[in-house]
Amino acid sequence: MTRPAPPWFWQAKIRRKLCNCVRRISGRPLLVRPAFADLKHLWAMVYSRSALLESDRWLDKMEVVSSDGELLSALVCAVIAAYGRPFTQSQVAPGERIVPLGNVAPPKHLESTHRDLLNMRNKVIGHKDATPASGHTETPNVLILRRDNTGFDLHTAITQEMAPDLRKRLRNCAPILSRTVISNLKSL
């Protein structure tokens, strides 16, 4: 029977993997432990890139399941939630929150798409707000009353699809932002 490795063994192994990862990204060896601010920045960039890639994967799945309404609705939620993650607050330390890509602007021609996606995330997908998003006069979150022979049922509307032109704009926006994240990683 083998004995489990002591905790320091795993800490050293994880440290070596982190050093190798940083070496691959930056091309420079990691000689000293990075400052906490550098580790937060590394985490924010990796987290952001992962979320943008996840959003892209869900977009790919939407092309395959376009006839299944419930699955398509779930994928719309997944795409928008993943895309919005880098632009919303994340807890990076006890008592400390950051917006990983808060200072990264989308390309000018995709600003309204970016803003609409974040509004959908904040007002429709992540939260069901009764008030319209900034710049809009109405909200898709409406109350639905269904009456039947047993009484009534109350619901709110759900997002069931994503227009093809919005999918195309999102496909253009995510890779541009992902390249920005890669260039930020290389600067570490």
Secondary structure, DSSP 4 states (H G I P E B T S, - for coil): -PPPPPHHHHHHHHHHHHHHHHHHHHSS---SPPPHHHHHHHHHHHHHHHHHHHHHHHHHHHHHSTT-HHHHHHHHHHHHHHHHGGGS-EEEETTEEE-TTTT-PPPGGGHHHHHHHHHHIIIIIS---SSPPTT-S--S--EEEEEETTEEEEEE-------HHHHHHHHHHHHHHHHHHHHHHHT-
